[in-house]
């Protein structure tokens, strides 16, 4: 975690998601670990909110729907543990991402 410097955020938690090779090389576990580790760093720092981009879905080729399903499920699971986080934002960079996340977040 570093300072946000000139960004409109006080902190930046850096994580590197997995490259998608078809799902048979542990990609789901690695991607879930990105979310879990980032949430743990946020908890330790006492942060109240965190925002996530769609990790690994760009040049790393992770399928958008599969990545979003994993992100939402992992975050929901992790938020069951006590901590300071009260808000998690999923940043969407296009209408496809937005539609996927809106659907997943409206269905439990």
C-alpha positions in Angstrom: 0.0 0.0 0.0 1.3 3.4 -0.9 0.0 6.9 -0.5 -2.4 8.2 -3.1 -0.3 11.3 -3.8 -2.2 13.4 -6.4 -5.0 10.9 -6.8 -8.4 11.5 -5.2 -7.6 8.6 -2.8 -5.4 8.7 0.3 -4.0 5.2 -0.3 -3.5 2.8 -3.2 -3.3 -0.9 -2.6 -1.4 -2.5 -5.4 -2.2 -6.1 -6.5 -1.3 -8.0 -9.6 -4.0 -10.3 -10.9 -3.3 -13.5 -12.8 -3.0 -13.9 -16.6 -5.9 -16.0 -17.9 -4.7 -19.3 -19.5 -8.1 -21.0 -19.6 -8.7 -21.4 -15.9 -6.6 -24.6 -15.3 -3.6 -22.9 -13.8 -5.1 -21.7 -10.6 -6.3 -18.5 -12.0 -9.5 -18.4 -9.9 -7.6 -19.0 -6.6 -5.0 -16.3 -7.5 -7.6 -13.8 -8.4 -9.6 -14.4 -5.2 -6.3 -14.0 -3.3 -5.9 -10.5 -4.9 -9.2 -9.4 -3.4 -8.7 -11.1 0.0 -5.2 -9.7 0.4 -6.3 -6.2 -0.6 -9.2 -6.3 1.8 -7.0 -7.5 4.6 -4.5 -4.6 4.0 -7.5 -2.2 4.1 -8.7 -3.7 7.4 -5.2 -3.5 9.0 -5.0 0.1 7.9 -8.4 0.9 9.4 -9.8 2.0 6.0 -13.6 2.5 5.7 -13.9 2.2 2.0 -12.1 0.5 -0.9 -12.6 0.6 -4.7 -11.6 -2.2 -7.1 -11.2 -2.2 -10.8 -12.1 -5.3 -12.7 -8.7 -7.0 -11.9 -7.2 -9.1 -14.7 -9.9 -8.5 -17.2 -7.9 -6.1 -19.4 -4.7 -7.3 -21.1 -4.5 -10.3 -18.8 -7.6 -11.7 -20.6 -9.6 -13.0 -17.6 -13.2 -13.4 -18.8 -15.3 -10.4 -17.5 -18.2 -12.4 -16.2 -16.1 -15.0 -14.4 -13.9 -12.4 -12.9 -16.9 -10.3 -11.7 -18.6 -13.4 -10.2 -15.4 -14.2 -8.3 -14.9 -10.6 -7.2 -18.4 -10.2 -5.8 -18.4 -13.6 -4.1 -15.0 -13.1 -2.5 -15.8 -9.6 -1.3 -19.2 -10.7 0.1 -17.5 -13.6 2.0 -14.7 -11.4 3.4 -17.1 -8.7 4.5 -18.7 -11.2 6.9 -15.6 -10.8 9.1 -15.6 -7.9 11.5 -13.6 -4.9 10.3 -13.6 -1.2 9.6 -14.7 -1.4 5.9 -18.2 -0.1 5.3 -18.1 0.5 1.6 -16.7 -1.5 -1.4 -17.0 0.0 -4.8 -16.5 -1.9 -8.1 -15.2 0.5 -10.7 -16.6 -0.3 -14.2 -14.9 1.0 -17.3 -17.7 0.3 -19.7 -21.3 -0.7 -20.0 -20.5 -4.4 -20.3 -18.8 -4.3 -16.9 -21.5 -2.2 -15.4 -24.3 -4.5 -16.6 -22.5 -7.6 -15.2 -21.8 -6.0 -11.8 -25.4 -4.6 -11.5 -26.8 -8.0 -12.2 -24.5 -9.8 -9.7 -25.0 -7.3 -7.0 -28.7 -7.3 -7.3 -28.9 -11.1 -6.9 -27.6 -12.9 -3.9 
